[in-house]
Amino acid sequence: MPVIEFQNLTKVYHLAGFLKTRQAPGIDSFSLEINEGEIFGLLGLNGSGKTTSLRLLLGLIRPTGGRVLVLGSDSARDPAVRSRLGYLPETVSFPGTLTPREILRFFARIDARASQRKDELEARITETLRIVGLSAAGERRTAGFSKGMIQRLGIAQAIFHQPKILVLDEPASGLDPLGIVEMRELFLKLNQELKITILFSSHSIGEVEKVSHRVAIIAGSRLQKILTKAEWQNGQSLEKLFLDAVRPIQSAGAHV
């Protein structure tokens, strides 16, 4: 059953120039269904349209054409549906003087669905920090946190309201090798234990192939190919499949 449906989605940016406005494609005629319980990767080079697709899904920008359905409804216009989404942008930061527990308390205050009973709230914060592996750092100021710990805290904030779908934009960006492995393990934990559907973007083939059930390859602002895990585990590597899909698009663009 699809929980996310991109239906012929198109976004054209209008960029102001010195004498006239220039049009730049963000994503073009993008159609894709993501099923409940999947870990789905959007794989593409920088500027291919991955982030644009996620921002359209979240209603942060408006489409030029087409639409996105989440749980059967228009996510950009339905607050009840948007409340079932968790989101981690590529760059996330928190006030360095606050602790993870204090930060989650703040987000609880702006969540209309969160219980305001102190004992229930603290139990939920404790459990969320446990899930993302920050139990021991719950009372530490975030000023001394590593990039990986900040990413974990960002995911804690994104899942605190218990969403059905988690959307992440380049979640392993800037992480060291250990941080990437730990992020991968966290993905699997969220998907398997909490049954959260995960949609994430990346330009790292190794990161995508180890956790995804399916992958969409985007190049030239268009969907080029959808692959299942069986396709890159039996015969050809995901790297080769990706290069075969992307290189002709890049070559054509270089000769325009």
C-alpha positions as CSV (number, residue, x, y, z in Angstrom):
1,M,0.0,0.0,0.0
2,P,1.5,3.4,-1.0
3,V,1.9,5.9,1.8
4,I,3.5,8.5,-0.5
5,E,2.5,9.2,-4.1
6,F,4.4,11.6,-6.3
7,Q,2.0,12.3,-9.2
8,N,3.6,13.9,-12.3
9,L,5.3,16.4,-10.0
10,T,7.0,19.3,-11.6
11,K,8.8,22.3,-10.1
12,V,10.4,25.2,-12.1
13,Y,12.4,27.8,-10.3
14,H,12.4,31.4,-11.6
15,L,15.8,32.9,-10.9
16,A,16.2,36.7,-11.0
17,G,19.0,37.8,-13.4
18,F,20.5,41.1,-14.3
19,L,18.2,41.8,-17.2
20,K,15.7,39.0,-17.1
21,T,14.4,36.1,-15.1
22,R,15.8,32.7,-15.9
23,Q,13.9,29.4,-15.5
24,A,15.7,26.5,-13.9
25,P,14.2,23.0,-13.6
26,G,13.9,21.6,-10.1
27,I,12.1,18.3,-10.9
28,D,10.2,17.4,-14.0
29,S,7.3,15.0,-14.4
30,F,8.2,13.0,-11.3
31,S,5.9,10.0,-10.5
32,L,6.7,7.5,-7.8
33,E,5.0,5.4,-5.1
34,I,6.5,4.5,-1.8
35,N,5.0,1.7,0.2
36,E,4.3,1.4,3.9
37,G,7.2,-0.1,5.8
38,E,9.9,0.7,3.1
39,I,13.2,2.3,3.5
40,F,13.4,4.1,0.2
41,G,16.4,6.0,-1.1
42,L,16.5,8.8,-3.6
43,L,19.9,8.6,-5.2
44,G,21.4,11.3,-7.5
45,L,24.2,13.8,-8.0
46,N,24.1,17.2,-6.4
47,G,21.5,19.4,-8.1
48,S,19.6,16.4,-9.6
49,G,16.3,17.2,-7.9
50,K,16.3,15.1,-4.7
51,T,15.9,18.0,-2.2
52,T,13.3,19.7,-4.4
53,S,11.2,16.5,-4.3
54,L,11.4,16.3,-0.5
55,R,10.5,19.9,-0.1
56,L,7.5,19.5,-2.3
57,L,6.4,16.5,-0.3
58,L,6.6,18.5,2.9
59,G,4.8,21.5,1.5
60,L,7.8,23.8,2.0
61,I,7.5,24.9,-1.6
62,R,4.7,24.8,-4.1
63,P,4.7,22.7,-7.3
64,T,4.5,24.1,-10.7
65,G,2.5,21.1,-11.7
66,G,1.3,17.7,-10.3
67,R,0.9,16.9,-6.7
68,V,2.1,14.7,-3.8
69,L,-0.2,12.5,-1.7
70,V,0.7,11.3,1.8
71,L,-1.5,8.7,3.4
72,G,-4.0,9.5,0.6
73,S,-4.3,13.2,1.2
74,D,-2.5,16.4,0.0
75,S,0.2,16.8,2.6
76,A,0.8,20.4,1.8
77,R,-2.7,21.4,2.7
78,D,-3.7,18.9,5.4
79,P,-2.2,19.7,8.9
80,A,-3.4,16.3,10.2
81,V,-1.4,14.5,7.5
82,R,1.7,16.7,8.0
83,S,1.6,15.8,11.7
84,R,2.3,12.2,10.7
85,L,5.6,13.2,9.0
86,G,9.0,13.6,10.7
87,Y,11.7,15.6,8.9
88,L,15.5,16.0,9.2
89,P,17.0,18.6,6.9
90,E,20.6,18.2,5.6
91,T,21.9,20.9,8.0
92,V,20.5,20.9,11.6
93,S,21.6,22.8,14.6
94,F,20.5,23.3,18.2
95,P,21.3,25.9,20.9
96,G,24.6,24.8,22.4
97,T,23.6,25.8,25.9
98,L,20.7,23.4,26.0
99,T,20.7,19.7,26.6
100,P,18.9,17.1,24.5
101,R,16.3,16.6,27.3
102,E,15.6,20.4,27.3
103,I,15.4,20.5,23.6
104,L,12.8,17.7,23.4
105,R,10.8,19.4,26.2
106,F,10.6,22.5,24.0
107,F,9.3,20.5,21.0
108,A,6.8,18.8,23.3
109,R,5.4,22.2,24.3
110,I,4.6,23.1,20.6
111,D,3.1,19.7,19.9
112,A,-0.6,19.9,20.4
113,R,-0.9,16.1,20.6
114,A,1.8,15.6,23.3
115,S,0.7,14.9,26.8
116,Q,1.6,17.7,29.2
117,R,1.7,15.5,32.2
118,K,5.2,15.7,33.5
119,D,5.7,12.1,34.2
120,E,4.4,11.0,30.8
121,L,6.5,13.6,29.0
122,E,9.7,12.7,30.8
123,A,9.1,9.0,30.1
124,R,8.6,9.8,26.4
125,I,11.8,11.9,26.3
126,T,13.8,9.1,28.0
127,E,12.5,6.5,25.5
128,T,13.2,8.7,22.5
129,L,16.8,9.4,23.7
130,R,17.2,5.6,24.2
131,I,16.0,4.9,20.7
132,V,18.5,7.2,19.0
133,G,21.4,6.2,21.3
134,L,21.7,9.4,23.4
135,S,20.6,8.1,26.8
136,A,24.0,8.8,28.3
137,A,24.1,12.4,26.8
138,G,20.7,13.5,27.8
139,E,21.9,16.0,30.4
140,R,24.9,17.3,28.4
141,R,25.0,20.6,26.6
142,T,25.0,20.1,22.9
143,A,27.8,22.6,22.4
144,G,30.2,19.7,22.8
145,F,28.4,17.2,20.6
146,S,29.9,15.6,17.5
147,K,28.2,15.9,14.1
148,G,26.9,12.4,14.5
149,M,25.4,13.2,17.9
150,I,23.7,16.3,16.5
151,Q,22.2,14.2,13.7
152,R,20.9,11.7,16.3
153,L,19.3,14.5,18.2
154,G,17.8,15.8,15.0
155,I,16.2,12.4,14.4
156,A,15.0,12.3,18.1
157,Q,13.2,15.6,17.4
158,A,11.8,14.2,14.1
159,I,10.4,11.1,15.7
160,F,9.3,12.6,19.0
161,H,5.7,13.0,17.9
162,Q,5.6,9.4,16.7
163,P,5.3,9.9,12.9
164,K,4.4,7.1,10.4
165,I,6.9,8.5,7.9
166,L,10.4,9.9,8.4
167,V,11.9,12.1,5.6
168,L,15.6,12.8,5.7
169,D,17.7,15.0,3.4
170,E,21.3,13.8,3.1
171,P,21.3,12.4,6.7
172,A,24.9,11.1,6.5
173,S,26.3,14.3,5.1
174,G,29.5,15.3,7.0
175,L,29.6,12.2,9.1
176,D,32.8,10.2,9.6
177,P,32.9,6.5,8.8
178,L,31.8,5.4,12.3
179,G,29.0,8.0,12.2
180,I,27.8,6.6,8.9
181,V,27.6,3.1,10.2
182,E,25.8,4.2,13.3
183,M,23.3,6.2,11.2
184,R,22.7,3.1,9.1
185,E,22.0,1.0,12.2
186,L,19.6,3.6,13.5
187,F,17.7,3.6,10.2
188,L,17.2,-0.1,10.5
189,K,16.2,0.1,14.1
190,L,13.5,2.8,13.4
191,N,12.2,0.8,10.5
192,Q,12.1,-2.6,12.1
193,E,11.2,-1.7,15.7
194,L,9.0,1.3,15.3
195,K,7.6,0.4,11.8
196,I,8.5,3.8,10.4
197,T,8.5,4.2,6.7
198,I,11.8,6.0,5.8
199,L,12.4,8.2,2.7
200,F,15.8,9.7,2.4
201,S,18.0,11.4,-0.2
202,S,21.7,10.8,-0.8
203,H,24.5,11.0,-3.3
204,S,26.4,8.2,-1.5
205,I,25.8,4.9,-3.3
206,G,27.3,2.8,-0.4
207,E,25.0,4.4,2.1
208,V,21.9,3.8,0.0
209,E,22.6,0.2,-1.0
210,K,23.1,-1.1,2.5
211,V,19.7,0.0,4.0
212,S,17.3,0.6,1.2
213,H,14.6,-1.8,0.0
214,R,14.2,0.2,-3.2
215,V,16.0,3.1,-4.8
216,A,15.0,5.8,-7.3
217,I,17.8,7.2,-9.5
218,I,17.3,10.8,-10.4
219,A,19.4,12.7,-13.0
220,G,18.7,15.8,-15.0
221,S,15.7,16.7,-12.8
222,R,13.9,13.5,-13.9
223,L,13.4,10.0,-12.6
224,Q,15.6,7.7,-14.6
225,K,15.1,4.3,-12.9
226,I,13.6,2.5,-9.9
227,L,15.6,-0.5,-8.6
228,T,14.8,-3.2,-6.0
229,K,17.4,-4.6,-3.7
230,A,17.3,-7.9,-5.6
231,E,18.5,-6.1,-8.7
232,W,21.7,-4.7,-7.2
233,Q,22.4,-7.9,-5.1
234,N,22.1,-10.3,-8.0
235,G,24.6,-9.6,-10.8
236,Q,25.2,-5.9,-11.2
237,S,26.3,-3.6,-8.4
238,L,24.2,-0.5,-7.5
239,E,27.2,1.6,-8.5
240,K,27.2,0.2,-12.0
241,L,23.4,0.5,-12.4
242,F,23.7,4.1,-11.2
243,L,26.5,5.0,-13.5
244,D,24.7,3.5,-16.5
245,A,21.6,5.6,-15.7
246,V,23.4,8.9,-15.0
247,R,26.3,9.1,-17.4
248,P,24.2,9.4,-20.6
249,I,22.3,12.3,-19.0
250,Q,25.4,14.0,-17.9
251,S,27.0,13.6,-21.3
252,A,23.9,15.0,-23.1
253,G,23.9,18.0,-20.7
254,A,27.6,18.7,-21.4
255,H,26.9,18.9,-25.1
256,V,23.8,21.2,-25.0
